[in-house]
Amino acid sequence: AKVKWNQTGRRGGKTRSALEEDLAVIEELSQEYVVFPNDPDNKQTAEEARLVPAIHVWTVAPTKAQMYQVWNEMQAFIPEHLVSKTNPYRENKLGGGRGSGFKEDALHVWLVFKDSNGRWLRGKDGKPRPRPVVFWELKSADNPESLQSVGLDFLHVTEAQEIDERGWNKLRPTLSSPGRAGRALVEGIPPVSPSHWFARNFKRAKEKPSSRREAFSWTAFDNPLLTNEQKEEILEDKETMMEDDWNRLYMAIQPEGVGAFFRKVDKAAIGTELLNPKPNSEYVAGLDLGRSNDATVMIIKNRRTRESVYATELLKTDWTVQMEVIRAEARRWNLKQIVMDSTGLGGQFARDIMYNEMLAEGIPVVAFNFTPVSKYHDLFLPYRVALEHEQVTFPNGWTKLSSQLTDISHKETSNRGHIFTTISGKHDDWVDAEVLALHGCDPVEYAQKAHANKNFKGAEPLRPLNTERRRKKTSLFREVREHRYADVLDEVDVVINGEPVQM
């Protein structure tokens, strides 16, 4: 596979096996000709293709200190006759080098495919190797901005569970450069959270292997170099460690998330998206209004089956566009109820306008005010119970919702309060919309019965309605907004079920 994902327990020998993989790939690449897609029959050497260096390799660790484990093993196991003391592309100008070819200050090394007598090695076909020079650099991921601007033949990422997703997002494009092999080995122990980029990619490679990706895993006890005494010491650690920690560190078992509040998320991701409502079905929606730096998300559920079937993500804060989309979807799906996050109502002009305008137009919107108590008892706890009893579903392709659900962490305060945060520090707008939608669904015991109207305490308007005044205020607001955003409305404003839509 082009990219190999490896989750291995501590003391499982992943660093040594990764180095062996590095050297095997370099040996293989040295005998491969350079081929460009626009001329597939023209096989060139690296020199003919003007590819410098002929083979480019990076090893990336979370910090500089963590690079030295790989660096030390490179010096111990790379054959000395392959190590060049100078840059091979400049040695004729600079003369012979002095000292070691391993440059400690810059953490890089040049390799050349020569034998112990200094003669260039030949390939299996008896000809000179088409790519006989390797430039191998070690990089730290603590500065993601430095991990770009090159094309790589091979990328080795070590201790991936400790690297921020920004780092991986910078590294991934280095594997898609013309003339380069773009192969990679990404290894580490399972991350704390299954929403971590390493955990997500490993899971995908495990469930959907292909020529582009493959997953590997083994435990500490699979390492043949460990003695029985060392294995017994690892077993003794189990007596003093949390079980989830021990399983993650030594058995390479991915936890559902240390501190994660929602469980069995994968079992809920079995639903099917719908583009249009089904006959004889009733639907409700959860609406999480975005603020300045996050999206507005509306999720529609089947009222009786509790299955999420449709999602709209509005990426801008243009309230006029948002109101038009919400109004259209409410009518198209004949929504029986929209449970809306009302946090901030009464203090944010646009949000007040949207709420009051929906009420004036007969859209059945219910305001739900997020407080630590209401969020726990009325939204998150019921959804957690529904997940554990497999009483709620959503489409398998909704990766944002899955990731955000597994990313939610819960902490109970000393005065029995509740604090919810995300482990990654990212948004939870899809989660809020999903739990609000479930709040509008029928209870499980009524799922197969005819719907009876509910009496939602506190669902009445927040203030007495003044229809004429509201219409004037709304018209003025819409006119100002439409004029202000007329020049940007041709951009993508809405994402429906993951697909961008132009208004």
PEURGI-V341130 format. One record per residue. PHI is phi as a letter, one per 40 degrees, with the letter a starting at -180 (NA if undefined). Layout:
phi->PHI
phi->PHI
This chain:
phi->NA
phi->c
phi->b
phi->b
phi->b
phi->b
phi->b
phi->b
phi->c
phi->d
phi->g
phi->c
phi->g
phi->c
phi->c
phi->c
phi->c
phi->c
phi->c
phi->c
phi->c
phi->d
phi->c
phi->c
phi->c
phi->c
phi->c
phi->c
phi->c
phi->c
phi->b
phi->c
phi->c
phi->c
phi->b
phi->b
phi->c
phi->c
phi->a
phi->c
phi->c
phi->c
phi->c
phi->b
phi->c
phi->c
phi->c
phi->c
phi->c
phi->f
phi->c
phi->b
phi->c
phi->c
phi->b
phi->b
phi->b
phi->b
phi->b
phi->b
phi->b
phi->d
phi->b
phi->c
phi->c
phi->c
phi->c
phi->c
phi->c
phi->c
phi->d
phi->c
phi->c
phi->d
phi->c
phi->c
phi->b
phi->c
phi->d
phi->c
phi->c
phi->c
phi->c
phi->c
phi->c
phi->b
phi->c
phi->d
phi->c
phi->b
phi->c
phi->c
phi->c
phi->c
phi->g
phi->c
phi->c
phi->b
phi->g
phi->c
phi->c
phi->c
phi->c
phi->c
phi->c
phi->b
phi->f
phi->a
phi->a
phi->c
phi->b
phi->b
phi->c
phi->b
phi->c
phi->c
phi->c
phi->g
phi->c
phi->c
phi->c
phi->b
phi->c
phi->c
phi->c
phi->g
phi->c
phi->d
phi->c
phi->c
phi->b
phi->c
phi->b
phi->b
phi->b
phi->b
phi->b
phi->b
phi->b
phi->b
phi->c
phi->c
phi->b
phi->d
phi->c
phi->c
phi->c
phi->a
phi->g
phi->b
phi->b
phi->b
phi->c
phi->a
phi->b
phi->b
phi->b
phi->b
phi->f
phi->c
phi->c
phi->b
phi->c
phi->c
phi->c
phi->c
phi->c
phi->c
phi->c
phi->c
phi->c
phi->d
phi->c
phi->c
phi->c
phi->b
phi->b
phi->d
phi->g
phi->b
phi->c
phi->g
phi->c
phi->a
phi->b
phi->b
phi->b
phi->i
phi->c
phi->d
phi->c
phi->c
phi->b
phi->c
phi->c
phi->c
phi->d
phi->c
phi->c
phi->c
phi->c
phi->c
phi->c
phi->c
phi->c
phi->c
phi->c
phi->b
phi->c
phi->a
phi->c
phi->c
phi->a
phi->a
phi->b
phi->b
phi->a
phi->a
phi->b
phi->c
phi->c
phi->c
phi->c
phi->c
phi->c
phi->c
phi->c
phi->c
phi->c
phi->c
phi->c
phi->c
phi->c
phi->c
phi->c
phi->c
phi->d
phi->c
phi->c
phi->b
phi->b
phi->c
phi->d
phi->c
phi->c
phi->c
phi->c
phi->c
phi->c
phi->b
phi->b
phi->f
phi->c
phi->c
phi->c
phi->c
phi->h
phi->c
phi->g
phi->c
phi->c
phi->c
phi->b
phi->f
phi->c
phi->c
phi->c
phi->c
phi->c
phi->b
phi->c
phi->b
phi->c
phi->b
phi->c
phi->a
phi->c
phi->c
phi->c
phi->g
phi->b
phi->b
phi->b
phi->b
phi->a
phi->b
phi->b
phi->b
phi->c
phi->c
phi->b
phi->c
phi->b
phi->b
phi->c
phi->c
phi->b
phi->b
phi->b
phi->b
phi->b
phi->c
phi->c
phi->c
phi->c
phi->g
phi->c
phi->c
phi->b
phi->a
phi->b
phi->b
phi->b
phi->b
phi->c
phi->b
phi->c
phi->c
phi->c
phi->c
phi->c
phi->c
phi->c
phi->c
phi->c
phi->c
phi->c
phi->c
phi->c
phi->c
phi->c
phi->c
phi->c
phi->f
phi->c
phi->c
phi->a
phi->b
phi->c
phi->b
phi->c
phi->b
phi->d
phi->h
phi->c
phi->g
phi->b
phi->b
phi->d
phi->c
phi->c
phi->c
phi->c
phi->c
phi->c
phi->c
phi->c
phi->c
phi->c
phi->c
phi->c
phi->g
phi->c
phi->c
phi->c
phi->b
phi->c
phi->b
phi->c
phi->c
phi->b
phi->d
phi->c
phi->c
phi->c
phi->c
phi->c
phi->c
phi->b
phi->c
phi->c
phi->d
phi->c
phi->c
phi->c
phi->c
phi->c
phi->c
phi->c
phi->f
phi->b
phi->a
phi->b
phi->a
phi->c
phi->c
phi->c
phi->c
phi->c
phi->c
phi->c
phi->d
phi->c
phi->c
phi->c
phi->c
phi->c
phi->c
phi->b
phi->b
phi->b
phi->c
phi->c
phi->c
phi->c
phi->g
phi->c
phi->b
phi->b
phi->b
phi->b
phi->b
phi->c
phi->c
phi->g
phi->c
phi->c
phi->b
phi->c
phi->c
phi->c
phi->c
phi->c
phi->c
phi->c
phi->c
phi->c
phi->c
phi->c
phi->c
phi->c
phi->c
phi->c
phi->d
phi->c
phi->b
phi->d
phi->c
phi->b
phi->c
phi->c
phi->b
phi->d
phi->c
phi->b
phi->c
phi->c
phi->g
phi->c
phi->c
phi->d
phi->c
phi->a
phi->d
phi->c
phi->b
phi->d
phi->c
phi->c
phi->c
phi->c
phi->c
phi->c
phi->c
phi->c
phi->c
phi->c
phi->c
phi->c
phi->c
phi->c
phi->c
phi->c
phi->c
phi->b
phi->c
phi->c
phi->b
phi->c
phi->c
phi->c
phi->c
phi->b
phi->b
phi->b
phi->b
phi->f
phi->g
phi->b
phi->c
phi->b
phi->c
phi->c
